[in-house]
Amino acid sequence: MTGRIHILATLVLDRVYHVDALPGHDEKALASSYEETPGGPGAYIGSVVAGWGRQASLHCVLGRDAAGDLL
C-alpha cells in the first residue's frame, strides 16, 4: 500500500506518576518519578500506524495553554 494515512483525533497530555505500590484504603503513596507524555487516541493510533511501516499525519486542535505548548 502507498499513501499517507491522515489521523483526525484528540491528543492529550498524559501525566504519569510512578509509585512502588498502589495505596490501600486511607493510605497515601509517594511517587518515585513523574513524566508527561503525549497520549490519547491520536497518539495511540499514530504509533500503531507507524508500527505498520506506514506514513501518518496527525491532525488535531491544541489549546493555548501549558499542556498545548508541551504537545
Rosetta constraint file for C-alpha pairs under 8 A:
AtomPair CA 2 CA 54 HARMONIC 7.93 0.50
AtomPair CA 3 CA 55 HARMONIC 7.33 0.50
AtomPair CA 4 CA 54 HARMONIC 6.95 0.50
AtomPair CA 4 CA 55 HARMONIC 5.00 0.50
AtomPair CA 4 CA 56 HARMONIC 5.33 0.50
AtomPair CA 4 CA 57 HARMONIC 7.19 0.50
AtomPair CA 5 CA 49 HARMONIC 7.93 0.50
AtomPair CA 5 CA 54 HARMONIC 7.40 0.50
AtomPair CA 5 CA 55 HARMONIC 6.28 0.50
AtomPair CA 5 CA 56 HARMONIC 4.64 0.50
AtomPair CA 5 CA 57 HARMONIC 6.38 0.50
AtomPair CA 6 CA 56 HARMONIC 5.72 0.50
AtomPair CA 6 CA 57 HARMONIC 4.92 0.50
AtomPair CA 6 CA 58 HARMONIC 6.13 0.50
AtomPair CA 6 CA 59 HARMONIC 7.21 0.50
AtomPair CA 7 CA 42 HARMONIC 6.80 0.50
AtomPair CA 7 CA 45 HARMONIC 7.61 0.50
AtomPair CA 7 CA 46 HARMONIC 7.29 0.50
AtomPair CA 7 CA 56 HARMONIC 7.04 0.50
AtomPair CA 7 CA 57 HARMONIC 5.96 0.50
AtomPair CA 7 CA 58 HARMONIC 4.75 0.50
AtomPair CA 7 CA 59 HARMONIC 5.95 0.50
AtomPair CA 8 CA 42 HARMONIC 7.17 0.50
AtomPair CA 8 CA 58 HARMONIC 6.20 0.50
AtomPair CA 8 CA 59 HARMONIC 5.02 0.50
AtomPair CA 8 CA 60 HARMONIC 6.13 0.50
AtomPair CA 9 CA 41 HARMONIC 6.22 0.50
AtomPair CA 9 CA 42 HARMONIC 4.80 0.50
AtomPair CA 9 CA 58 HARMONIC 7.32 0.50
AtomPair CA 9 CA 59 HARMONIC 6.71 0.50
AtomPair CA 9 CA 60 HARMONIC 5.87 0.50
AtomPair CA 10 CA 40 HARMONIC 6.37 0.50
AtomPair CA 10 CA 41 HARMONIC 6.04 0.50
AtomPair CA 10 CA 42 HARMONIC 5.37 0.50
AtomPair CA 10 CA 60 HARMONIC 5.82 0.50
AtomPair CA 10 CA 61 HARMONIC 7.40 0.50
AtomPair CA 11 CA 38 HARMONIC 6.78 0.50
AtomPair CA 11 CA 39 HARMONIC 5.93 0.50
AtomPair CA 11 CA 40 HARMONIC 5.18 0.50
AtomPair CA 11 CA 41 HARMONIC 6.60 0.50
AtomPair CA 11 CA 42 HARMONIC 5.27 0.50
AtomPair CA 11 CA 43 HARMONIC 6.33 0.50
AtomPair CA 11 CA 60 HARMONIC 6.76 0.50
AtomPair CA 11 CA 62 HARMONIC 7.77 0.50
AtomPair CA 12 CA 38 HARMONIC 5.94 0.50
AtomPair CA 12 CA 39 HARMONIC 5.14 0.50
AtomPair CA 12 CA 40 HARMONIC 5.25 0.50
AtomPair CA 12 CA 71 HARMONIC 7.78 0.50
AtomPair CA 13 CA 36 HARMONIC 6.42 0.50
AtomPair CA 13 CA 37 HARMONIC 5.81 0.50
AtomPair CA 13 CA 38 HARMONIC 4.89 0.50
AtomPair CA 13 CA 39 HARMONIC 5.71 0.50
AtomPair CA 13 CA 40 HARMONIC 7.70 0.50
AtomPair CA 13 CA 67 HARMONIC 6.27 0.50
AtomPair CA 13 CA 71 HARMONIC 6.90 0.50
AtomPair CA 14 CA 36 HARMONIC 5.54 0.50
AtomPair CA 14 CA 37 HARMONIC 5.27 0.50
AtomPair CA 14 CA 38 HARMONIC 5.91 0.50
AtomPair CA 14 CA 39 HARMONIC 5.44 0.50
AtomPair CA 14 CA 40 HARMONIC 7.68 0.50
AtomPair CA 15 CA 34 HARMONIC 7.29 0.50
AtomPair CA 15 CA 35 HARMONIC 5.96 0.50
AtomPair CA 15 CA 36 HARMONIC 4.67 0.50
AtomPair CA 15 CA 37 HARMONIC 6.76 0.50
AtomPair CA 16 CA 34 HARMONIC 5.67 0.50
AtomPair CA 16 CA 35 HARMONIC 5.32 0.50
AtomPair CA 16 CA 36 HARMONIC 6.26 0.50
AtomPair CA 16 CA 37 HARMONIC 7.94 0.50
AtomPair CA 17 CA 31 HARMONIC 5.80 0.50
AtomPair CA 17 CA 32 HARMONIC 7.59 0.50
AtomPair CA 17 CA 33 HARMONIC 6.05 0.50
AtomPair CA 17 CA 34 HARMONIC 4.59 0.50
AtomPair CA 17 CA 35 HARMONIC 6.73 0.50
AtomPair CA 18 CA 31 HARMONIC 5.29 0.50
AtomPair CA 18 CA 32 HARMONIC 5.62 0.50
AtomPair CA 18 CA 33 HARMONIC 5.24 0.50
AtomPair CA 18 CA 34 HARMONIC 6.11 0.50
AtomPair CA 19 CA 29 HARMONIC 6.65 0.50
AtomPair CA 19 CA 30 HARMONIC 6.27 0.50
AtomPair CA 19 CA 31 HARMONIC 4.63 0.50
AtomPair CA 19 CA 32 HARMONIC 5.62 0.50
AtomPair CA 19 CA 33 HARMONIC 7.48 0.50
AtomPair CA 20 CA 29 HARMONIC 7.95 0.50
AtomPair CA 20 CA 31 HARMONIC 7.59 0.50
AtomPair CA 20 CA 32 HARMONIC 7.31 0.50
AtomPair CA 21 CA 29 HARMONIC 7.27 0.50
AtomPair CA 22 CA 29 HARMONIC 6.75 0.50
AtomPair CA 23 CA 27 HARMONIC 5.31 0.50
AtomPair CA 23 CA 28 HARMONIC 5.64 0.50
AtomPair CA 23 CA 29 HARMONIC 5.50 0.50
AtomPair CA 24 CA 28 HARMONIC 7.75 0.50
AtomPair CA 38 CA 43 HARMONIC 6.49 0.50
AtomPair CA 38 CA 71 HARMONIC 6.38 0.50
AtomPair CA 39 CA 43 HARMONIC 5.12 0.50
AtomPair CA 39 CA 44 HARMONIC 6.73 0.50
AtomPair CA 40 CA 44 HARMONIC 6.30 0.50
AtomPair CA 41 CA 45 HARMONIC 5.99 0.50
AtomPair CA 42 CA 46 HARMONIC 6.00 0.50
AtomPair CA 42 CA 58 HARMONIC 6.70 0.50
AtomPair CA 43 CA 47 HARMONIC 6.19 0.50
AtomPair CA 44 CA 48 HARMONIC 6.40 0.50
AtomPair CA 45 CA 49 HARMONIC 6.19 0.50
AtomPair CA 46 CA 50 HARMONIC 6.13 0.50
AtomPair CA 46 CA 56 HARMONIC 6.61 0.50
AtomPair CA 46 CA 57 HARMONIC 7.78 0.50
AtomPair CA 46 CA 58 HARMONIC 7.10 0.50
AtomPair CA 47 CA 51 HARMONIC 6.10 0.50
AtomPair CA 48 CA 52 HARMONIC 6.51 0.50
AtomPair CA 49 CA 53 HARMONIC 6.76 0.50
AtomPair CA 49 CA 54 HARMONIC 5.74 0.50
AtomPair CA 49 CA 55 HARMONIC 7.30 0.50
AtomPair CA 49 CA 56 HARMONIC 6.78 0.50
AtomPair CA 50 CA 54 HARMONIC 5.35 0.50
AtomPair CA 50 CA 55 HARMONIC 6.45 0.50
AtomPair CA 50 CA 56 HARMONIC 7.03 0.50
AtomPair CA 62 CA 68 HARMONIC 5.20 0.50
AtomPair CA 62 CA 71 HARMONIC 7.81 0.50
AtomPair CA 63 CA 67 HARMONIC 7.45 0.50
AtomPair CA 63 CA 68 HARMONIC 4.94 0.50
AtomPair CA 63 CA 69 HARMONIC 7.95 0.50
AtomPair CA 64 CA 68 HARMONIC 5.72 0.50
AtomPair CA 64 CA 69 HARMONIC 6.94 0.50
AtomPair CA 65 CA 69 HARMONIC 6.17 0.50
AtomPair CA 66 CA 70 HARMONIC 6.36 0.50
AtomPair CA 67 CA 71 HARMONIC 6.29 0.50
